[in-house]
Amino acid sequence: MKKSKKALALLCGLMMLSASLPLAAAAAPKDVPIKQSIQQAIAAKPAAKKAAVPLTKANVEKFTKEFFSQPHIKNMIAGAVVTVVKGDEVLLEEGYGYADIEKKKQVDPEETLFYIGSVSKVFTATAVLQLVEQGKIDIHADITKYLGDVKIKNETGSPITVKDLLTHTSGVEHADAGFTIDAELDSKTYYSIKDELLNNKFRIVNKPGEVYSYDNFASQLQGYIVEQVTGQKFEDYAKEHLFEVLDMENTSFVLEKDKAHKLASSYDMKGNKLKPALFKPTVLPEGSMSSTGEDMANYMLAVLNGGALEGERFLSKQSLTKMLTPQVSIHPTVPNMTYGFEYYTHHLFNGHNFVVKGGGLSGFTSQVTFLPDKKVGIFISDNRGLNVHFPYLEAFMDHFYPDERPAPQYLQPTQQQLTKFEGRYSNLRSGYTVTEIKANTDGTLIVNDNFGSTTYRQVDPLLFVSEIGMPLAFKEVHGKVKYIYTVGSLVSWAEKLEAPVGYKDVAEEHPYRKYIDGLSPIVALGEKGTDVLEPTKEMTRGEYIHLLIELLDLGYRHHKEPAFKDVVGHKYVDAINEAVRFDIIDAKTVKDGKFEPDRIIERQEAAVYLYSFLKAYPTIPKTPAKLAGTTDEWAKEAVQYMATFGFHGPEVIEHQDGSIDYLSKKGLKRQEAAALLYKLVYPFHTEGK
């Protein structure tokens, strides 16, 4: 999706879209409410074990009513819908709060539509499996068999199979670059999936089937393959073979005009109403579905009853079993992906068998959860984007299915034995999201990431757990630790970083050595492939934008024409085009249509471009820094943010009165760019700023 200011916060959502995490472009993935939820869990001490309350209609109604009556939960939502089913019975189907605050329109579980974001992916995977059952798709076939004119650049020498798409192991470099969400799109134009696939520069860089990373690209391809095989538009196939079969009469992949009035209004984290989302392509197999609580109840009943609802079958029991059991796991006890469903925040499920699929889109967040052994399904969606499903599910599990496992039996490794796990690991979905692991003298591991610092103890040669049961799992390749999964990863593995580039002109005692070493394994700070950095060389605007786009891991698309007339044929034209697409560069502020890519970039300009990305994510309030020196008015907000939160190196001058001179008008040197961006990658490092 278009990861502009209008859409960056959605990424962890279509992951989810998520991502999911603060500062995680891909991550998405990567979502502030998720971060807060996990931080609270990390800080919490294990509660005393409680006896399970039977899951009955009366009990779940009482529990959920009390949950949404809590003041902090009321403040979290505009409105929400919750549906709980068990076996063949709907135990709860209720709306809470408002579908539209201004109109005082309450949520109706039968009529109110919510965008469910990446929960859509489950239905897309189901459509593929239907065609597999019919022999029209070979799950082990090379996908090129089904792509027609669409070509995917594969640099691995190994084919991508349909199974790789279903399990999010395609190995694609930029999984989130193939779609746009923007309220300003032309609603009268139909944008096809094929045209969007042709418009992107996808590259397969990891051997398909080997590494897990949440994959919007894979779900879009699944939808396109359905179109190729059936000759139908994907949304028409889904309506005929999924929604009509399951009597989901209000559900669709493209919101129908006669049902648009049923769509709940959505709100941002501050409570401001958002414009209705529009999509490019018009149908997103990865995330454009809208549905109601009642319709999702029908779906969950069909899943829990072997793939059929009232005699109408939508999937075989064999295929459904594959959707409800792990297909990719970094460790036998830490699953990651089924055919369509995923696993994250494992610690919330108290050791019980589960699958989930989360999603977020334009102020909406949703999750469908199954406890297959209990024959229980839970769906929850809200229209303020604050992921109320996290605290609800945690409270639900503790109330009805508490943790009955015995205390873990910890191993007693030495610090020396744990050194093989030490290092920095870059998220495969958003490369600038880094996890740092260090071994302690007491035989524990300390993990630093966007969620803070967490201590883990070893329970298995390649598995550690935190005090509240959060897993930290490792995967070895050829006898060496290469990948990790932790709660901070959410829906992706992270890969161990190589050693820093040993630049000949950056001595051990160089004041910027820490910053340069931290970034060089992730992104080329100077000319690619050289061991000479020229750290004091001032950067051009084009070079800085290229560095920023590469670090943010946003991906590239084909553009019919350059964003500015003076970047035609320039070496950094692709990065500049993407920076405009993501609103990092505001094209309206550029005079005479000229970007001047070869002009030296001022520090204040560099601050503005990075801030354009960061301000999409709420931050913990902090006393704003008092600025000294000269900063232009248009850059003051960005520079103050950078000074306040430490996005700078030792060259910044802090006066005795506490004011900070950011040296805003000076040219940005390569070493200073490393310091500026270091804070993005290592937010948990506070020393030395």
N, C-alpha and C positions, 0 to 999 in steps of 0.2 A: 504494500500500500504506500501511498504517497507519504513519506515520512517527513512532512513539513510540520510547522507549528500546529497545524490542524490535525495532524495524524501521528506525530511521534509518540504521544502518550498511549497510542493504541497497540504498539508493537508487542508488548508483553501479552496483550490480549490475543491477537491472532496467532498465538503461540502454538499457543494461546493467541494470539496475536500479541504479550506479556508482557511480553514479556515480561512483559514480564518484569523487568527490573529497572531500577533507576539507572539512567545512563546506558541502558542496553539497547542499542539499535536493533538489535535484532532480537532481541530479544526480546528479542527479544526476547524476538524476543525480546527483554529484559525489562517493574511497575512499582511505584512507590508504596501503595497500600500493601502489596505483597511483602515488600521489604519491611514495612512496619510490623506486619503480622509475624514475620519470622524473627525479627529483632525481639519482639515481646516474648515469643516462645523461647528464644535463647536465654533471655534474662530470667524466665520463670523457673522456679524450683519445682521438682516433681511433686505433684499433689498426692495426697493419701489416696490409696485405691478405694473406689466405691463399688457397691454392688450394682449390677446392671438393672436398669428399669426396663420392664417388658415393652417392646415396641408394639403398641396398640393404637387404634384410632384416637381414643380419648387421651392417651399419654402424649402422643406426638402433637396433637392439637394444643394441649396445655403447655407443653414444652416450647413450641414455636411461638405461641402467643406471648409467653413470658419473655422469650428471647427478644422479640421485636418491641417489647415494652420498655426495654432498658434504655435509659437516656442516651448513652453513647452510641447505641445501635440506631436509634431514631435519628441522631445527628449524622449518621453515616449514609443514610439512604434518602432518596426522594420517594421511590417506591420499589417494591420487590414482589416476586411471585415465588412460592415454594410448593413443590409437589413431591410427595413421598408415597411410594408404592411398596407393597410387600406381597410376594406371590402373585395372585391374580386380583388383588384388592387395592383400591386407591385409599390410602389412610389419610392423606391430607392434600388438599388442592385449594390454596388460599392466596389472596393478595394482601399486601400490607403497604400502607402509605399511598402515594399519589402517582398515577400515570402522567398527570399534568398538575404541577403545584399551583400555577396561577389560576387554573380553572377549577381547582379542588376536585379534579376527576380522579376517583379512586381506582386502584388496580383491580381489574376483574380477571380472575384466572382463566375464564372461558373465552374472553374476548380481547383482552389487552395483549398486543403483540410486543415482543422484545426482540431486538437483534441479538442473536446468540453467538456471533463471532465465530471463533474456531471450533465450537461445538459442531458446526457445519461439517467439519472434516470427517466426523464419524459417519455421516450419511453419504458423503462422497465415497469413502472406503467401502461402505455397504453396497453402493451401486456397482463398484468395480467387482466385488465378490459375487454379486448376482450374475454378472456376465462371465465370471470365471466358472461358476456352476453350470452355465449354459454352454461352456466350451468355446465361447466367443473371444475370451481373453485367456492367454496362457500366463499364469502367475510367474513362471520362471523364464519367460521370453524376454529378449532384448527389447526395450521399449521402442527402439527405432522402427520396429515392425508396425507400430501403431501411430507414428507421428506424422506421416505424410511429408509435407513441405517444411515442417518445423525441424530445425537442426540444432542440436545441443553439442557444444564443443566439449569433447571428453578427452582429457589429457592423461588418463590413467592407463589406457590400453585394455581396460576391463569393461564389459557392457553393464549398463544399468538394467535391472529387471523390474518388472511390475512389483514384485515382492519388495525390492529396495524402496520403491515409492511408498508402499503401504507402511513400511517400518521406519521411514524417515532416515534411511541410510544411503541416500543417493550420492552423497559426497559432493554436492553442489557447493560452490564457493559463497554465493550470496543468495540465501534462500528467501529473502524478503523483498527482492527488487522487482517483482513481476506484477505489481498491482498499484492502484491509486485509490485512496479514499479522500474525497474532497467535495464539500457541499456546493462548490462553485462549478462543478462539471455540468455539461449540457445534459439535462435529464431527457431530452428528446432523441438523443443519439444512442444507438445501440453499439456498444463496443464489444467485439467478439473476443473470446479466449485466444483464438488462433492469432489474431492481429497483435495481441499483447505479448504472446510468446515469441512472435517474429520480431518484436520491437526490443527485445532484451538480449543482453550479452551474457548468457549463462555459461559457466565453465565448471566442469566436473574435475575437482582437484584432489579429492581423496578417493581411494579405491572403493567403488560401490559395495555396500554390504558390510563394511568394516567398522565404520564409526557412526555413532548416533548423534544427530543434531536436528532439532525441530525444523520442519521443512515446509514452508508455505508453497514453495516452488513444486514440491512433490505432489501436493494436493491439487494444485492447478493443473498439473500434467495429468493426474488421474481423471479430472473432469473432462479434459480435452480428449483423452483416450476413449472415454465413454461416448463422446460425440462422434469420434472417428469410427468406432465400432458399430454404433447404432444408427448413425445418420440423423439423430435428433439433437436439438439444442439440449445442453445439459439440464437446464431448468425444466424443460418439458419431460425429459426422461425421469427426473426425480419426482415430479408431480405424479406421473402416471404409475411408476413402479414402486414408489416409496410412500408418498403422502396420501394418495388415494387408497392404497392397500391398507394403510394404518389409520385411516379415517382422521387424518390430520388436516382438517378442512381449512384451517386458517394459516397453514404453514407454507412457505415458498422460499425459493432462492432469489427470486426477483419480486419485490413487494408489488402486489397488484393494486392498481389505482383504486378499485372499489373497496380495498381494505386498508388504504393508507391512513384513514382516520382512526383506525384501531391501534396504530403504532404509538407506543408511549413516547412522550417527550423525553429527551435525555439531557443530562446536566453534567457540567464539569466538576472537578473536585471542590471548587469554590461555590458551587450552586448556581452557576450561570447557565441559562438554557442554551443548548447547542442547536445549530441548524441540522436538519435531517441529512444523513449521510447519503452520498451518491458514489457509485463505484465504476472503476475502469479496470478490467472489463466489467460489463454490466452485471454479469453473474460471476461471483467468486466461489468456486468450489471449495476454496479454503476458508470462506467466512462470511457470506452475505445472507445467510438464512435468517428469517424471522419466524417466531413461533409463539405459542401460548403455553401456559401451564397445563391446560387440559390436553393439548395435542402432545406435549412431551410425556404426559402420563400414559397415553396410548402407546407411544414408542417404548417406554420403559416396561410396560406390561408385556409387550410383545417380546422384548429381549429376555425377560425373566421367565417367559413361558415357551422357550425353545424356538423363537423366531416366528411365532404366529399370534394373531389377534382375532378372536372370534371366528376361527376357522380359515382366516386369510393369512397365508404364509408370505413373509417378505425375505426370509433367508433360511437356509438349512441349519440344522443343529450343528453340523460339522463346521460350517463357516463361522457360525456365531461363537462356537467354542474358541476358535482362533482369534476372534475379536476380544474375547474375555480372558485370554491367557497370555503370558509374556512371550514375545517373539524375539526381543532384544533385551539383554540384561548385562550390565557391566559386571555383576556379581550374582551368583545364584539366588541370593536373598534380596537383591536390589534390582528389580526389573525396571525397564525404561519405556518399552513400547510394545503394543500389540499390533494387530492390523486395524489401526484407527484410533485406539485409545492410548493413553499415556499414563505415566506414574510420576508424581512429584509430591513434595511435602509428605513423604512417607511417614514421618513421625506423627502425623495427625490421626493415623488409622489404627493406632494401638495394637499393631501386629496382626490385624485382620486382613484377609484377602480382599483386594479392591482393584478397580480400574476407574480412571477419571478422564474427562475431557473438559478443559477449560477454554474460555474464549472471552475476548473483549473487543468492543468496537464502538467508537463515537459516543462515549459516555455509558455504554452498557457493559456489564460484566456478567458472565454466566458460568455455570459448571453443571455437568451431569456426572453422577457418581453411581457406581454399582458395587454392591457387596454380594458377589455371586453365591457364596456359601450360605448367606443369610436370606437370599432371594429378595434383596432390598434394592430399590433405586431411589435416588434423590436428585431433583432438579431445582436449581435456584438461579434466578436472574434478577439484576437490579439495574436501575437506569440513572445511576450517578457515578458509576465507574470506580467505586471504592472497594470492590471485591468482598462484599459482605458474606459471600459463600465461605470464605476462610474461617472467620470466627464461628459461623453457624455450624459448619461441618465439624470443627474441633469440639464445640459444645455438644453437638449431636452424638458424636462418637463417645465422648466421655460419659454421657448420660445413658445411652442405650447399649453401647458396646465398649466398655472400659477395657483397659489393658490388663490382661490376666496372665501375661507371660511371667516366668520367674526372672529374677534379676540376672542380668548378663554375666557370664563368666569371662573376666578380663584376662588377657595374656599379660605377661610381665617382660616386655622387651627392654633391652638397654637402649640408651640414646644412640649408640653406634649402630645397632641393628635397624634403627629407624631412619638413618641418614639417606637411604635409597629413596625414601618418599619425599625428601626435601626438594624444594624448588618452586618455580613459578609456573603456573598452568594457565594457558590462554583459552578462553571459551571458544568452542568451534563455531558457534553461531554469531558471536560478537567478539571479535578478536581482542578488542581493547579491554574487555572484562577479564581481569586477572585474579587468580587465587594464589596466595602465597602460603607455603607450608614449611614449618620449621619443627624440628624434633627437640623435645625438652629433656632435661636431665632426669626427670621422674618417669620417663618411658611413655609420655603422652605426646600427641601432636598438637600444635597450635595452628589454626587456620585463620588467616586474615583475608577478608574479601569485602565486598560492598556492604555486608551485613555486620561488620565488626570483627571481633576476635572470638573464636570458639575453640574449646579444648575437646579433643577426641581421644578415646582409649581403645586399644586394639582388642578385637574379639575373634579375629580370624586373620590368617596371613595377609589378606588383602582387603580387610574390612575393619573400620573403626566406627564407634558411635559416640555421640555427645551424651551429656547427662540426661537429656530428655529424649534420647533415642534417634536423633537425626543421623543418617548414615553418611559415611565418607568412604567411598569404595574406589579401589584402584584396579587398573587392568595393565598387565604386562604384555609386552611384545618382544619376542626373542630374549626373554629373561630379564628385560629392563622395564621399569615402570614408565608408562607412556601416557596413560589417560586416567582421569579421575572423574567421579561424579559426587557432587555434594548438593545440599539444599540450595546453595547459592547458584548452582548451575541450572536449576529448575528443569529445563527440558533439553539439555545438551551435555555431552561430555566436554571436558577441557583437556587440552593437550600440553604436555610438558614442553616448555620453551627451551630452545637451544641456548647455548652460551652467548653472551653479548658479543657484538662485533668488536674486535680489538683494533680500534682506530689508532693508527700510528701517531697521529697528532693530538691524542687525548691521553695525557699521562695519568698514572695511578692517582696522583694527588690533585688532579684537575678539579676545580670547584664545581664543575658541572658533570663530573664523572658518574655520579649516582643517577642523574636524570638520563644521560645518554645511554648508560648500561641498561636502564630500565626499559627504554623504548626500542633500542636497536634490534632486539630479537623479534619485534612485532612489526615494525615499519622502518623503511629506509629513510634515515634522517638527511642524508645527502644524496650524492649520485649513487644509484643502485649498483651493487657489485664491487664497490671500491672500499679499500681499507683506510682511506683518507677522508676525514669529515670536513676540514676547514671550519671549525666550530665558531669562529668569530665572523664568518662570512654572513652578510646581511641577506635575508631571504626576499625574493620577489613575491608579489601578491599571488601569482600563479603557483609558485612552488609551495607556498604555505597552504593554499586551498587544496592542492594535490595531497600534501601530507595529511591534512585534516580529513579529507574524504577517504583516503586509504586507511587511516587509523580508525575511523568510525565504522569501517567495514560495511558501507552502504550499498555497494554494487553500482553497476553502470547500465545505462540503456542507450539504445540508438536514438539520436536526436536528428530530426529533419534539418534543423538549422541551428547554428551556435546561438547561445544566449546573447552574445554581444558581437558587434561587427568587427571588433579588433582582436578576436580570439580565433578567427578562421585559420585552420591549419596549425594552430599553436600546439606545442607538445602537451600542454595541460588543459586543452579544450574540453576533454571529457569530464575531468574533475570540476571545472568551472560550471559546465552545464548541470552536473548533478547538484552542486552547491546551490544553484538557483532553484532547481526542482525541489530541494528540501528546505527552501527558505533560509538557508545559511547566508546566502547573498541576497539582499533585497534589491531586485533589479530596478525597482522604481526610484531608488536613490542614486543610480548610476547616471551620470550626465552624458548627454550626446550619444548614448548607446555604446560607450567605450569603457571597458573594465580596466584597461592598462595593466595587463598581466605581468609585464616586465618591470613595473615600477616597484621600488623597495617598499615593503609593507611596514607601516608604523605599528608599534606595539598596541596602540589603542584600537587600530583596525583589527589586528589579530584577536584582541579581546572580544570585539563585537561579533566576529564570525563564530567564535567558540560559544559565546553567550547565546547566540541565536539558536544553537542546539540545546544548551543546558537549561534555558529558561522554560522549556516545555515541561520540566520536571520540578515539582515543589521541593524545596530544601528546608532543612531545619533552620528556623529563625536564628539569626545571630546579630549582634550589634554591628551595624554597618561601619566599615572602616572610614576614617576621615581622610580625604584625599588632599595631598599637597602637590605642588608642581602644577603643570599645565595639562589639562585634558579638555578636548573640545566637547561642547555641550552634547552633541549627538552620541558621544561615546561614554559619557559619565556613568550611566547605569551599569554598563557592561564592565567598565574598569573598576568601579566600586565593588561589584560582585567578585571579580577576580582577586582584588586586594583583600577582601573580607575572608574569602575561603581559601586563600593561599595558592592561587594559580600563578605562581611566579617562582623565580629562583633567587639566588643571593644578591643579584645585581639591584634588586628593588631596595630603595632607601626608606628606612623607617626612622622617623625623627623622634626626638626625646618626648615630644608631646603625644606620641602615638600615631601621628598622621603618617601616611604612606605616599611616597612619590613613586608612581608606577613607571615613570620615564616615558609617558604615553606617546610623545611626539618623536621619540627616537626610533630608528630602524630596528627591526626584530632580527637578531642574530640566530643562527642555527642552534647554538647552545641554549639560547633563551627560549626558543620554540620547544626544545626538549623539556625544559623546566616547566613551561606553561602547560604542556600536554601531559606531563608526568602525573599531575594531580588527578587528571581524568582517569588514568589507568590504575593508579595506586591511591585511591581516596583514603585508605586506611593508614597511610603514612603521614604522620603529623609533624615529625621532627624535621626541622630545617625548612619546612614548607617546600 
